[in-house]
Amino acid sequence: MSRRQARERALQVLFQVDLGGVDPRKAMQDMDENFGHLPKNADFAERIVFGTLSNLELIDQVIASISKEWDLKRMASVDRNIMRLALYEILFCRDIPGNVSVNEAVELGKVFGGEDSGRFINGILGKVLENPEEYRTQPLN
């Protein structure tokens, strides 16, 4: 399984956690049971799910600081979780080039999101890529 497929799985888990309040381990287990275990990159999917969730407060603050016109709760749930996933990679996974994370997020937005999702996601994430260090050190409110 490619990293793209692992990101898709991670997005599906984050979506379940965000909307349904499902325990992330349970969501991962259910995904494995329903769609098959990830033979390759399962550890990557788990890493980005739990990394995103453990840094959610900072990640959400970054999104909110850039998208001043859009309240985080009013954003499309898919878009919000795609950006969360990508921002975790950009801010905390130094082994993944930021432009790769953005490109993957835009592709996820095209597949799972609405008509304008790719553009919206690209705009938010592109702003972070301009100076990721600024957002890594952003104080929490």
N, C-alpha and C positions, 0 to 999 in steps of 0.2 A: 504494500500500500504506500502510495506516495505521500509526501508531506501535505499536498493539497487535500487529499482524502482525509488525512488526520485532522487538518484544520476544519474540514466540513463536519467531521464527527465532533470535534471540540465545540464548534458553533452550535450544533444541535443540542449538546449537553448544556452549554451556557444558556441557551434559549429556554430549556426545560427548568433550569434552576431559577432564571429570572422571572419567567411567567407563572410557573406552577409551584415554585418553592420546593422543588424536588431536591433531595439530597444528591450532590454531584456523583458520589460513588454509585448510588442506586441508578441514576440516569445513565452512567457509563455501562453499568451491568445490563440494564435494559436494552441499550443500544447494541451491545454485544449479542444478547440473546435474540433480538429481532433482526439484526442486519449482519451478524457474524462478527467474530473477534477480528480486530485489526492484526493481521499477521506481521506487519512491519510498521514501525512508527507509532505503535500503541503508546510507548513511553513518551513520545513527543506530544501526542494528543493529551495525555494525562498531565504532562508538565505545563502545557499552556492553559489547560482548564484550571488547574489548581493555582498556578501562578497568577492568572487573571483574577480569580476569586480572592486570593490573599492580598491583592493590590487594588482591589475594586474601588476603594475610597479615593485614592490618588488618581486612578484612571478616569473615574467619573468626574472628578474635579477638573482634569485636563480637558475633557470633552466639553464640560459646561463653560469653562473659561474661554474656549474658542467659539463655541456656538451660542453666543450671547442672545441671539434671536430665538433660539429653540430651547425650550425646557427639556431636560433629559428624559423626563417621564412622558413627554408628548412625542418624542421621536419614535419612529417605527422600531419595534422591538428587535427585529432582525438587524437593522442598521446599527442600532445601539450596541448589540452584542458582537457584531463584526468589528466595529471600531474598538470595543474593549479588547478583543482578542489581538488585533493588530497593534494596539497601543502597548499591550503587555510585551509583545515581541520587540517593538521599537525601543521601549524604555528599559527593559530588563534582560533581553536576550542579545547580548553583544555579539554572539556568534551568527546572528541572522542579519544580513544587510537590511537597512530600513526600507530601501526601495523595493525589496522582495516582499516584505510584509505589506506594504501599501498595494503593490500589484496583486498580491493574493487576496487582499481584502476587497479590492475593487471587483475582482472576478467573482468572489463570493456574493458580493452585492448584486451583481448582474444575474447570478443564478437564483439566489434566494430572496432578493429584495424587490423593490418596486422599480418603476421606470427610471426614476432619478437617483436611485440608491448609489450607483457607482460614482456619479458626479459628486454627490453629497459626501460620501465616505472619503473620496479622494481629496476634497477640499479641506476637510478637518485634519486628516492624516498628513496631508502635504504641509500644512501649517506647522505641525509638530516636527516634521523632518527638516524644516528650515533651521531649527535650533533645538534638537532633542534634549540637550543638557539643561536648558532653561526649564523644561517640563519635568525632568528627572528630579530636580531640586525644588520644585514648587511646594511651598508650605501648605499643609493641610489646614482647612478652615475649622 
